[in-house]
Amino acid sequence: MPASSIPEEPIDLQFSDVLREVRWPANKDELVDAARTAGASNEVLGILDGMPEQDYPNVDSVTQLIGSNYGPGIGA
């Protein structure tokens, strides 16, 4: 999928596209860098940048945190 189409996707699909490309475990900075490289929207970049500084073992650890902080439909 071309990176240029990512910002037009619903936010949950943007997260899915970005997190699928991450090498796990990953820290917050690696997640933000992956999103920036993928061309994710500023909203996605802001959400990832607002996450706690820590190592995340897998996709589920990120999506659960995002979903609990930002509500249903995001990171689900």
PDB file of N, CA, C and O in Angstrom, chain B, residues numbered from 101:
ATOM      1  N   MET B 101       0.849  -1.179   0.000  1.00  0.00           N
ATOM      2  CA  MET B 101       0.000   0.000   0.000  1.00  0.00           C
ATOM      3  C   MET B 101       0.889   1.235   0.000  1.00  0.00           C
ATOM      4  O   MET B 101       1.819   1.323   0.801  1.00  0.00           O
ATOM      5  N   PRO B 102       0.620   2.187  -0.882  1.00  0.00           N
ATOM      6  CA  PRO B 102       1.424   3.407  -0.907  1.00  0.00           C
ATOM      7  C   PRO B 102       1.213   4.228   0.353  1.00  0.00           C
ATOM      8  O   PRO B 102       0.094   4.350   0.851  1.00  0.00           O
ATOM      9  N   ALA B 103       2.297   4.785   0.858  1.00  0.00           N
ATOM     10  CA  ALA B 103       2.213   5.573   2.088  1.00  0.00           C
ATOM     11  C   ALA B 103       1.268   6.752   1.933  1.00  0.00           C
ATOM     12  O   ALA B 103       0.661   7.188   2.911  1.00  0.00           O
ATOM     13  N   SER B 104       1.136   7.273   0.726  1.00  0.00           N
ATOM     14  CA  SER B 104       0.302   8.455   0.530  1.00  0.00           C
ATOM     15  C   SER B 104      -1.163   8.194   0.836  1.00  0.00           C
ATOM     16  O   SER B 104      -1.904   9.144   1.087  1.00  0.00           O
ATOM     17  N   SER B 105      -1.611   6.941   0.824  1.00  0.00           N
ATOM     18  CA  SER B 105      -3.023   6.659   1.102  1.00  0.00           C
ATOM     19  C   SER B 105      -3.302   6.506   2.594  1.00  0.00           C
ATOM     20  O   SER B 105      -4.464   6.535   3.000  1.00  0.00           O
ATOM     21  N   ILE B 106      -2.281   6.346   3.411  1.00  0.00           N
ATOM     22  CA  ILE B 106      -2.496   6.094   4.832  1.00  0.00           C
ATOM     23  C   ILE B 106      -3.236   7.227   5.535  1.00  0.00           C
ATOM     24  O   ILE B 106      -4.161   6.940   6.295  1.00  0.00           O
ATOM     25  N   PRO B 107      -2.885   8.503   5.329  1.00  0.00           N
ATOM     26  CA  PRO B 107      -3.613   9.550   6.080  1.00  0.00           C
ATOM     27  C   PRO B 107      -5.104   9.622   5.772  1.00  0.00           C
ATOM     28  O   PRO B 107      -5.861  10.177   6.569  1.00  0.00           O
ATOM     29  N   GLU B 108      -5.545   9.084   4.653  1.00  0.00           N
ATOM     30  CA  GLU B 108      -6.972   9.112   4.323  1.00  0.00           C
ATOM     31  C   GLU B 108      -7.728   7.934   4.934  1.00  0.00           C
ATOM     32  O   GLU B 108      -8.958   7.907   4.896  1.00  0.00           O
ATOM     33  N   GLU B 109      -7.017   6.972   5.492  1.00  0.00           N
ATOM     34  CA  GLU B 109      -7.662   5.801   6.090  1.00  0.00           C
ATOM     35  C   GLU B 109      -8.263   6.172   7.445  1.00  0.00           C
ATOM     36  O   GLU B 109      -7.813   7.117   8.093  1.00  0.00           O
ATOM     37  N   PRO B 110      -9.299   5.409   7.875  1.00  0.00           N
ATOM     38  CA  PRO B 110      -9.770   5.572   9.259  1.00  0.00           C
ATOM     39  C   PRO B 110      -8.603   5.342  10.224  1.00  0.00           C
ATOM     40  O   PRO B 110      -7.672   4.596   9.918  1.00  0.00           O
ATOM     41  N   ILE B 111      -8.663   5.981  11.375  1.00  0.00           N
ATOM     42  CA  ILE B 111      -7.522   5.957  12.290  1.00  0.00           C
ATOM     43  C   ILE B 111      -7.159   4.536  12.738  1.00  0.00           C
ATOM     44  O   ILE B 111      -5.977   4.229  12.899  1.00  0.00           O
ATOM     45  N   ASP B 112      -8.157   3.664  12.943  1.00  0.00           N
ATOM     46  CA  ASP B 112      -7.816   2.311  13.377  1.00  0.00           C
ATOM     47  C   ASP B 112      -7.048   1.568  12.291  1.00  0.00           C
ATOM     48  O   ASP B 112      -6.171   0.766  12.610  1.00  0.00           O
ATOM     49  N   LEU B 113      -7.353   1.810  11.015  1.00  0.00           N
ATOM     50  CA  LEU B 113      -6.601   1.177   9.937  1.00  0.00           C
ATOM     51  C   LEU B 113      -5.202   1.760   9.825  1.00  0.00           C
ATOM     52  O   LEU B 113      -4.256   1.048   9.490  1.00  0.00           O
ATOM     53  N   GLN B 114      -5.066   3.043  10.103  1.00  0.00           N
ATOM     54  CA  GLN B 114      -3.729   3.639  10.103  1.00  0.00           C
ATOM     55  C   GLN B 114      -2.852   2.946  11.151  1.00  0.00           C
ATOM     56  O   GLN B 114      -1.709   2.583  10.872  1.00  0.00           O
ATOM     57  N   PHE B 115      -3.398   2.766  12.353  1.00  0.00           N
ATOM     58  CA  PHE B 115      -2.629   2.072  13.391  1.00  0.00           C
ATOM     59  C   PHE B 115      -2.263   0.665  12.951  1.00  0.00           C
ATOM     60  O   PHE B 115      -1.130   0.224  13.144  1.00  0.00           O
ATOM     61  N   SER B 116      -3.214  -0.034  12.365  1.00  0.00           N
ATOM     62  CA  SER B 116      -2.968  -1.396  11.908  1.00  0.00           C
ATOM     63  C   SER B 116      -1.838  -1.428  10.883  1.00  0.00           C
ATOM     64  O   SER B 116      -0.937  -2.262  10.973  1.00  0.00           O
ATOM     65  N   ASP B 117      -1.885  -0.524   9.913  1.00  0.00           N
ATOM     66  CA  ASP B 117      -0.845  -0.478   8.883  1.00  0.00           C
ATOM     67  C   ASP B 117       0.524  -0.159   9.477  1.00  0.00           C
ATOM     68  O   ASP B 117       1.527  -0.766   9.102  1.00  0.00           O
ATOM     69  N   VAL B 118       0.560   0.784  10.396  1.00  0.00           N
ATOM     70  CA  VAL B 118       1.829   1.180  11.003  1.00  0.00           C
ATOM     71  C   VAL B 118       2.386   0.058  11.875  1.00  0.00           C
ATOM     72  O   VAL B 118       3.554  -0.307  11.743  1.00  0.00           O
ATOM     73  N   LEU B 119       1.562  -0.489  12.760  1.00  0.00           N
ATOM     74  CA  LEU B 119       2.047  -1.482  13.724  1.00  0.00           C
ATOM     75  C   LEU B 119       2.447  -2.792  13.060  1.00  0.00           C
ATOM     76  O   LEU B 119       3.276  -3.528  13.594  1.00  0.00           O
ATOM     77  N   ARG B 120       1.872  -3.087  11.909  1.00  0.00           N
ATOM     78  CA  ARG B 120       2.228  -4.305  11.177  1.00  0.00           C
ATOM     79  C   ARG B 120       3.684  -4.259  10.712  1.00  0.00           C
ATOM     80  O   ARG B 120       4.313  -5.303  10.539  1.00  0.00           O
ATOM     81  N   GLU B 121       4.220  -3.054  10.508  1.00  0.00           N
ATOM     82  CA  GLU B 121       5.579  -2.895   9.990  1.00  0.00           C
ATOM     83  C   GLU B 121       6.654  -2.812  11.080  1.00  0.00           C
ATOM     84  O   GLU B 121       7.846  -2.818  10.775  1.00  0.00           O
ATOM     85  N   VAL B 122       6.240  -2.736  12.338  1.00  0.00           N
ATOM     86  CA  VAL B 122       7.186  -2.541  13.441  1.00  0.00           C
ATOM     87  C   VAL B 122       7.875  -3.852  13.792  1.00  0.00           C
ATOM     88  O   VAL B 122       7.261  -4.918  13.775  1.00  0.00           O
ATOM     89  N   ARG B 123       9.171  -3.752  14.113  1.00  0.00           N
ATOM     90  CA  ARG B 123       9.908  -4.914  14.633  1.00  0.00           C
ATOM     91  C   ARG B 123       9.785  -4.896  16.149  1.00  0.00           C
ATOM     92  O   ARG B 123      10.168  -3.923  16.798  1.00  0.00           O
ATOM     93  N   TRP B 124       9.254  -5.964  16.705  1.00  0.00           N
ATOM     94  CA  TRP B 124       8.978  -6.036  18.140  1.00  0.00           C
ATOM     95  C   TRP B 124      10.083  -6.756  18.865  1.00  0.00           C
ATOM     96  O   TRP B 124      10.691  -7.656  18.286  1.00  0.00           O
ATOM     97  N   PRO B 125      10.383  -6.402  20.128  1.00  0.00           N
ATOM     98  CA  PRO B 125       9.805  -5.305  20.902  1.00  0.00           C
ATOM     99  C   PRO B 125      10.244  -3.954  20.340  1.00  0.00           C
ATOM    100  O   PRO B 125      11.257  -3.849  19.649  1.00  0.00           O
ATOM    101  N   ALA B 126       9.452  -2.923  20.655  1.00  0.00           N
ATOM    102  CA  ALA B 126       9.731  -1.574  20.168  1.00  0.00           C
ATOM    103  C   ALA B 126       9.433  -0.562  21.267  1.00  0.00           C
ATOM    104  O   ALA B 126       8.528  -0.756  22.078  1.00  0.00           O
ATOM    105  N   ASN B 127      10.207   0.520  21.282  1.00  0.00           N
ATOM    106  CA  ASN B 127       9.917   1.586  22.240  1.00  0.00           C
ATOM    107  C   ASN B 127       9.084   2.672  21.560  1.00  0.00           C
ATOM    108  O   ASN B 127       8.826   2.613  20.358  1.00  0.00           O
ATOM    109  N   LYS B 128       8.675   3.648  22.338  1.00  0.00           N
ATOM    110  CA  LYS B 128       7.805   4.704  21.815  1.00  0.00           C
ATOM    111  C   LYS B 128       8.427   5.408  20.618  1.00  0.00           C
ATOM    112  O   LYS B 128       7.741   5.654  19.626  1.00  0.00           O
ATOM    113  N   ASP B 129       9.704   5.734  20.691  1.00  0.00           N
ATOM    114  CA  ASP B 129      10.356   6.449  19.591  1.00  0.00           C
ATOM    115  C   ASP B 129      10.354   5.626  18.309  1.00  0.00           C
ATOM    116  O   ASP B 129      10.182   6.175  17.220  1.00  0.00           O
ATOM    117  N   GLU B 130      10.541   4.323  18.427  1.00  0.00           N
ATOM    118  CA  GLU B 130      10.503   3.463  17.242  1.00  0.00           C
ATOM    119  C   GLU B 130       9.098   3.422  16.635  1.00  0.00           C
ATOM    120  O   GLU B 130       8.948   3.367  15.415  1.00  0.00           O
ATOM    121  N   LEU B 131       8.077   3.447  17.487  1.00  0.00           N
ATOM    122  CA  LEU B 131       6.699   3.461  16.992  1.00  0.00           C
ATOM    123  C   LEU B 131       6.407   4.762  16.248  1.00  0.00           C
ATOM    124  O   LEU B 131       5.806   4.747  15.174  1.00  0.00           O
ATOM    125  N   VAL B 132       6.834   5.889  16.824  1.00  0.00           N
ATOM    126  CA  VAL B 132       6.627   7.185  16.183  1.00  0.00           C
ATOM    127  C   VAL B 132       7.383   7.241  14.855  1.00  0.00           C
ATOM    128  O   VAL B 132       6.848   7.719  13.854  1.00  0.00           O
ATOM    129  N   ASP B 133       8.617   6.757  14.846  1.00  0.00           N
ATOM    130  CA  ASP B 133       9.398   6.752  13.605  1.00  0.00           C
ATOM    131  C   ASP B 133       8.729   5.897  12.533  1.00  0.00           C
ATOM    132  O   ASP B 133       8.692   6.284  11.365  1.00  0.00           O
ATOM    133  N   ALA B 134       8.199   4.734  12.925  1.00  0.00           N
ATOM    134  CA  ALA B 134       7.514   3.864  11.959  1.00  0.00           C
ATOM    135  C   ALA B 134       6.283   4.553  11.391  1.00  0.00           C
ATOM    136  O   ALA B 134       6.005   4.448  10.197  1.00  0.00           O
ATOM    137  N   ALA B 135       5.548   5.255  12.239  1.00  0.00           N
ATOM    138  CA  ALA B 135       4.352   5.965  11.781  1.00  0.00           C
ATOM    139  C   ALA B 135       4.728   7.100  10.835  1.00  0.00           C
ATOM    140  O   ALA B 135       4.072   7.309   9.815  1.00  0.00           O
ATOM    141  N   ARG B 136       5.771   7.818  11.172  1.00  0.00           N
ATOM    142  CA  ARG B 136       6.219   8.933  10.321  1.00  0.00           C
ATOM    143  C   ARG B 136       6.666   8.396   8.960  1.00  0.00           C
ATOM    144  O   ARG B 136       6.320   8.962   7.924  1.00  0.00           O
ATOM    145  N   THR B 137       7.430   7.310   8.963  1.00  0.00           N
ATOM    146  CA  THR B 137       7.903   6.704   7.721  1.00  0.00           C
ATOM    147  C   THR B 137       6.743   6.224   6.863  1.00  0.00           C
ATOM    148  O   THR B 137       6.785   6.320   5.637  1.00  0.00           O
ATOM    149  N   ALA B 138       5.704   5.704   7.518  1.00  0.00           N
ATOM    150  CA  ALA B 138       4.541   5.193   6.796  1.00  0.00           C
ATOM    151  C   ALA B 138       3.641   6.305   6.269  1.00  0.00           C
ATOM    152  O   ALA B 138       2.744   6.050   5.466  1.00  0.00           O
ATOM    153  N   GLY B 139       3.875   7.534   6.713  1.00  0.00           N
ATOM    154  CA  GLY B 139       3.051   8.637   6.267  1.00  0.00           C
ATOM    155  C   GLY B 139       1.745   8.760   7.029  1.00  0.00           C
ATOM    156  O   GLY B 139       0.759   9.270   6.496  1.00  0.00           O
ATOM    157  N   ALA B 140       1.731   8.297   8.276  1.00  0.00           N
ATOM    158  CA  ALA B 140       0.511   8.354   9.088  1.00  0.00           C
ATOM    159  C   ALA B 140       0.114   9.802   9.363  1.00  0.00           C
ATOM    160  O   ALA B 140       0.931  10.718   9.264  1.00  0.00           O
ATOM    161  N   SER B 141      -1.149   9.985   9.706  1.00  0.00           N
ATOM    162  CA  SER B 141      -1.688  11.321   9.977  1.00  0.00           C
ATOM    163  C   SER B 141      -1.058  11.915  11.240  1.00  0.00           C
ATOM    164  O   SER B 141      -0.489  11.202  12.066  1.00  0.00           O
ATOM    165  N   ASN B 142      -1.175  13.232  11.365  1.00  0.00           N
ATOM    166  CA  ASN B 142      -0.686  13.908  12.564  1.00  0.00           C
ATOM    167  C   ASN B 142      -1.392  13.410  13.813  1.00  0.00           C
ATOM    168  O   ASN B 142      -0.795  13.370  14.889  1.00  0.00           O
ATOM    169  N   GLU B 143      -2.659  13.029  13.681  1.00  0.00           N
ATOM    170  CA  GLU B 143      -3.402  12.497  14.824  1.00  0.00           C
ATOM    171  C   GLU B 143      -2.761  11.211  15.339  1.00  0.00           C
ATOM    172  O   GLU B 143      -2.582  11.045  16.546  1.00  0.00           O
ATOM    173  N   VAL B 144      -2.417  10.304  14.429  1.00  0.00           N
ATOM    174  CA  VAL B 144      -1.770   9.043  14.818  1.00  0.00           C
ATOM    175  C   VAL B 144      -0.402   9.331  15.420  1.00  0.00           C
ATOM    176  O   VAL B 144      -0.043   8.753  16.446  1.00  0.00           O
ATOM    177  N   LEU B 145       0.362  10.215  14.795  1.00  0.00           N
ATOM    178  CA  LEU B 145       1.681  10.564  15.339  1.00  0.00           C
ATOM    179  C   LEU B 145       1.552  11.137  16.743  1.00  0.00           C
ATOM    180  O   LEU B 145       2.348  10.806  17.622  1.00  0.00           O
ATOM    181  N   GLY B 146       0.565  11.989  16.964  1.00  0.00           N
ATOM    182  CA  GLY B 146       0.369  12.584  18.279  1.00  0.00           C
ATOM    183  C   GLY B 146      -0.006  11.562  19.339  1.00  0.00           C
ATOM    184  O   GLY B 146       0.476  11.626  20.470  1.00  0.00           O
ATOM    185  N   ILE B 147      -0.872  10.616  18.970  1.00  0.00           N
ATOM    186  CA  ILE B 147      -1.273   9.572  19.924  1.00  0.00           C
ATOM    187  C   ILE B 147      -0.076   8.718  20.304  1.00  0.00           C
ATOM    188  O   ILE B 147       0.144   8.443  21.484  1.00  0.00           O
ATOM    189  N   LEU B 148       0.700   8.295  19.309  1.00  0.00           N
ATOM    190  CA  LEU B 148       1.874   7.463  19.602  1.00  0.00           C
ATOM    191  C   LEU B 148       2.905   8.241  20.406  1.00  0.00           C
ATOM    192  O   LEU B 148       3.526   7.691  21.316  1.00  0.00           O
ATOM    193  N   ASP B 149       3.092   9.515  20.079  1.00  0.00           N
ATOM    194  CA  ASP B 149       4.069  10.326  20.789  1.00  0.00           C
ATOM    195  C   ASP B 149       3.648  10.576  22.239  1.00  0.00           C
ATOM    196  O   ASP B 149       4.494  10.835  23.094  1.00  0.00           O
ATOM    197  N   GLY B 150       2.354  10.498  22.513  1.00  0.00           N
ATOM    198  CA  GLY B 150       1.860  10.702  23.870  1.00  0.00           C
ATOM    199  C   GLY B 150       1.899   9.458  24.749  1.00  0.00           C
ATOM    200  O   GLY B 150       1.539   9.511  25.925  1.00  0.00           O
ATOM    201  N   MET B 151       2.334   8.345  24.180  1.00  0.00           N
ATOM    202  CA  MET B 151       2.396   7.104  24.964  1.00  0.00           C
ATOM    203  C   MET B 151       3.578   7.146  25.928  1.00  0.00           C
ATOM    204  O   MET B 151       4.549   7.868  25.698  1.00  0.00           O
ATOM    205  N   PRO B 152       3.491   6.365  27.014  1.00  0.00           N
ATOM    206  CA  PRO B 152       4.604   6.333  27.974  1.00  0.00           C
ATOM    207  C   PRO B 152       5.896   5.815  27.338  1.00  0.00           C
ATOM    208  O   PRO B 152       5.874   4.962  26.451  1.00  0.00           O
ATOM    209  N   GLU B 153       7.021   6.354  27.817  1.00  0.00           N
ATOM    210  CA  GLU B 153       8.343   5.877  27.384  1.00  0.00           C
ATOM    211  C   GLU B 153       8.566   4.500  28.003  1.00  0.00           C
ATOM    212  O   GLU B 153       8.797   4.380  29.207  1.00  0.00           O
ATOM    213  N   GLN B 154       8.497   3.482  27.183  1.00  0.00           N
ATOM    214  CA  GLN B 154       8.761   2.118  27.650  1.00  0.00           C
ATOM    215  C   GLN B 154       8.921   1.224  26.435  1.00  0.00           C
ATOM    216  O   GLN B 154       8.677   1.642  25.304  1.00  0.00           O
ATOM    217  N   ASP B 155       9.333  -0.009  26.679  1.00  0.00           N
ATOM    218  CA  ASP B 155       9.394  -0.994  25.609  1.00  0.00           C
ATOM    219  C   ASP B 155       8.061  -1.716  25.539  1.00  0.00           C
ATOM    220  O   ASP B 155       7.509  -2.126  26.560  1.00  0.00           O
ATOM    221  N   TYR B 156       7.554  -1.868  24.335  1.00  0.00           N
ATOM    222  CA  TYR B 156       6.292  -2.566  24.102  1.00  0.00           C
ATOM    223  C   TYR B 156       6.629  -3.898  23.449  1.00  0.00           C
ATOM    224  O   TYR B 156       7.276  -3.928  22.402  1.00  0.00           O
ATOM    225  N   PRO B 157       6.190  -5.019  24.065  1.00  0.00           N
ATOM    226  CA  PRO B 157       6.598  -6.339  23.565  1.00  0.00           C
ATOM    227  C   PRO B 157       5.945  -6.746  22.251  1.00  0.00           C
ATOM    228  O   PRO B 157       6.517  -7.530  21.494  1.00  0.00           O
ATOM    229  N   ASN B 158       4.738  -6.216  21.968  1.00  0.00           N
ATOM    230  CA  ASN B 158       4.018  -6.676  20.774  1.00  0.00           C
ATOM    231  C   ASN B 158       2.897  -5.698  20.414  1.00  0.00           C
ATOM    232  O   ASN B 158       2.654  -4.719  21.118  1.00  0.00           O
ATOM    233  N   VAL B 159       2.227  -5.988  19.308  1.00  0.00           N
ATOM    234  CA  VAL B 159       1.136  -5.136  18.828  1.00  0.00           C
ATOM    235  C   VAL B 159       0.051  -5.000  19.889  1.00  0.00           C
ATOM    236  O   VAL B 159      -0.451  -3.901  20.122  1.00  0.00           O
ATOM    237  N   ASP B 160      -0.313  -6.097  20.530  1.00  0.00           N
ATOM    238  CA  ASP B 160      -1.402  -6.065  21.509  1.00  0.00           C
ATOM    239  C   ASP B 160      -1.126  -5.089  22.649  1.00  0.00           C
ATOM    240  O   ASP B 160      -2.039  -4.415  23.127  1.00  0.00           O
ATOM    241  N   SER B 161       0.131  -5.012  23.084  1.00  0.00           N
ATOM    242  CA  SER B 161       0.444  -4.111  24.194  1.00  0.00           C
ATOM    243  C   SER B 161       0.198  -2.650  23.806  1.00  0.00           C
ATOM    244  O   SER B 161      -0.169  -1.836  24.653  1.00  0.00           O
ATOM    245  N   VAL B 162       0.399  -2.325  22.541  1.00  0.00           N
ATOM    246  CA  VAL B 162       0.157  -0.960  22.067  1.00  0.00           C
ATOM    247  C   VAL B 162      -1.330  -0.732  21.841  1.00  0.00           C
ATOM    248  O   VAL B 162      -1.869   0.289  22.269  1.00  0.00           O
ATOM    249  N   THR B 163      -1.997  -1.661  21.179  1.00  0.00           N
ATOM    250  CA  THR B 163      -3.413  -1.449  20.864  1.00  0.00           C
ATOM    251  C   THR B 163      -4.266  -1.416  22.131  1.00  0.00           C
ATOM    252  O   THR B 163      -5.251  -0.679  22.181  1.00  0.00           O
ATOM    253  N   GLN B 164      -3.916  -2.194  23.150  1.00  0.00           N
ATOM    254  CA  GLN B 164      -4.669  -2.151  24.400  1.00  0.00           C
ATOM    255  C   GLN B 164      -4.509  -0.797  25.080  1.00  0.00           C
ATOM    256  O   GLN B 164      -5.482  -0.245  25.594  1.00  0.00           O
ATOM    257  N   LEU B 165      -3.301  -0.259  25.089  1.00  0.00           N
ATOM    258  CA  LEU B 165      -3.063   1.048  25.700  1.00  0.00           C
ATOM    259  C   LEU B 165      -3.804   2.137  24.929  1.00  0.00           C
ATOM    260  O   LEU B 165      -4.457   2.990  25.531  1.00  0.00           O
ATOM    261  N   ILE B 166      -3.708   2.110  23.614  1.00  0.00           N
ATOM    262  CA  ILE B 166      -4.387   3.112  22.792  1.00  0.00           C
ATOM    263  C   ILE B 166      -5.903   3.005  22.978  1.00  0.00           C
ATOM    264  O   ILE B 166      -6.581   4.016  23.157  1.00  0.00           O
ATOM    265  N   GLY B 167      -6.429   1.786  22.937  1.00  0.00           N
ATOM    266  CA  GLY B 167      -7.867   1.583  23.090  1.00  0.00           C
ATOM    267  C   GLY B 167      -8.378   2.032  24.444  1.00  0.00           C
ATOM    268  O   GLY B 167      -9.466   2.600  24.537  1.00  0.00           O
ATOM    269  N   SER B 168      -7.604   1.785  25.505  1.00  0.00           N
ATOM    270  CA  SER B 168      -8.059   2.178  26.841  1.00  0.00           C
ATOM    271  C   SER B 168      -7.978   3.691  27.032  1.00  0.00           C
ATOM    272  O   SER B 168      -8.741   4.253  27.817  1.00  0.00           O
ATOM    273  N   ASN B 169      -7.073   4.348  26.334  1.00  0.00           N
ATOM    274  CA  ASN B 169      -6.920   5.802  26.488  1.00  0.00           C
ATOM    275  C   ASN B 169      -7.790   6.617  25.542  1.00  0.00           C
ATOM    276  O   ASN B 169      -8.150   7.752  25.854  1.00  0.00           O
ATOM    277  N   TYR B 170      -8.132   6.051  24.392  1.00  0.00           N
ATOM    278  CA  TYR B 170      -8.805   6.846  23.367  1.00  0.00           C
ATOM    279  C   TYR B 170     -10.172   6.309  22.957  1.00  0.00           C
ATOM    280  O   TYR B 170     -10.821   6.866  22.072  1.00  0.00           O
ATOM    281  N   GLY B 171     -10.608   5.231  23.596  1.00  0.00           N
ATOM    282  CA  GLY B 171     -11.955   4.764  23.366  1.00  0.00           C
ATOM    283  C   GLY B 171     -12.072   3.695  22.306  1.00  0.00           C
ATOM    284  O   GLY B 171     -11.098   3.367  21.628  1.00  0.00           O
ATOM    285  N   PRO B 172     -13.282   3.147  22.164  1.00  0.00           N
ATOM    286  CA  PRO B 172     -13.511   2.064  21.216  1.00  0.00           C
ATOM    287  C   PRO B 172     -13.306   2.542  19.782  1.00  0.00           C
ATOM    288  O   PRO B 172     -13.532   3.708  19.458  1.00  0.00           O
ATOM    289  N   GLY B 173     -12.878   1.626  18.945  1.00  0.00           N
ATOM    290  CA  GLY B 173     -12.680   1.936  17.545  1.00  0.00           C
ATOM    291  C   GLY B 173     -11.270   2.402  17.231  1.00  0.00           C
ATOM    292  O   GLY B 173     -10.901   2.522  16.063  1.00  0.00           O
ATOM    293  N   ILE B 174     -10.485   2.662  18.252  1.00  0.00           N
ATOM    294  CA  ILE B 174      -9.094   3.045  18.049  1.00  0.00           C
ATOM    295  C   ILE B 174      -8.219   1.972  18.658  1.00  0.00           C
ATOM    296  O   ILE B 174      -8.267   1.715  19.861  1.00  0.00           O
ATOM    297  N   GLY B 175      -7.425   1.354  17.815  1.00  0.00           N
ATOM    298  CA  GLY B 175      -6.528   0.324  18.286  1.00  0.00           C
ATOM    299  C   GLY B 175      -7.199  -0.990  18.547  1.00  0.00           C
ATOM    300  O   GLY B 175      -6.570  -1.902  19.084  1.00  0.00           O
ATOM    301  N   ALA B 176      -8.467  -1.125  18.184  1.00  0.00           N
ATOM    302  CA  ALA B 176      -9.184  -2.366  18.435  1.00  0.00           C
ATOM    303  C   ALA B 176      -8.847  -3.395  17.401  1.00  0.00           C
ATOM    304  O   ALA B 176      -9.361  -4.512  17.453  1.00  0.00           O
TER     305      ALA B 176
END
